[in-house]
Amino acid sequence: MPYKKVPCPECGQPKSRRSKVCIQCRKPYDRTPEMRQIMSENAKGKQSRGTGWHHTKATRKKMAGHWTPERRAAKRLEQQLLYEDYNFRLQIAKALTGEKNPNYQGKGKETAYSPGYGAKYAKKLREQRGHCEMCGKESTLQMHHKDFDTTNHLPENLSCLCCSCHRKAHVKHKKLLQQSNPVEVP
């Protein structure tokens, strides 16, 4: 819970209870090498807030002992099976659409990519070795879904195209859609 705001003694603007003055009244200072050295010495011996900072050594040891090589192998196999199960990934993709998706960026900008897309993308790029499947040029590649369904990451639906060919494929698809569904303009 944030600290309550109190008025700044110099200008009266709201400030944190912990600070002496507000941000506008605070005097700027240069971090000289001497100041950096003082700050470094003050931080010595203090544990930084990072992974596992709140666990005791005994708890960390117990957690490490839990993950035996057999358990790691079993978990890896379980994850691999889920990764390869198209229906499972489709179910997750549909459950994580819109605001429920952690990559949601506002209205109309939700990601339709289901979990596992990144790994499939990397594997396909390694197989192609930087060559476009359409024109054969060596270039930076983009992943293309042949059926234009961004939740379908089956290997036969993915292709690696250069930026130019990828754009052409989408323009061609858009034109085909417009031809099949003409909109009458008054």
Secondary structure, DSSP 4 states (H G I P E B T S, - for coil): -PPPEEE-TTT--EEESSSSS-TTTSPP----HHHHHHHHHHHTTPPPS-TTTTS-HHHHHHHHHH--HHHHHHHHHHHHHHHH-HHHHHHHHHHT-GGGSTT--STT----PPTTHHHHHHHHHHHHTTB-TTT--B--EEEEETTS-TT---GGGEEEEEHHHHHHHHHHHHHHHHHHS-----
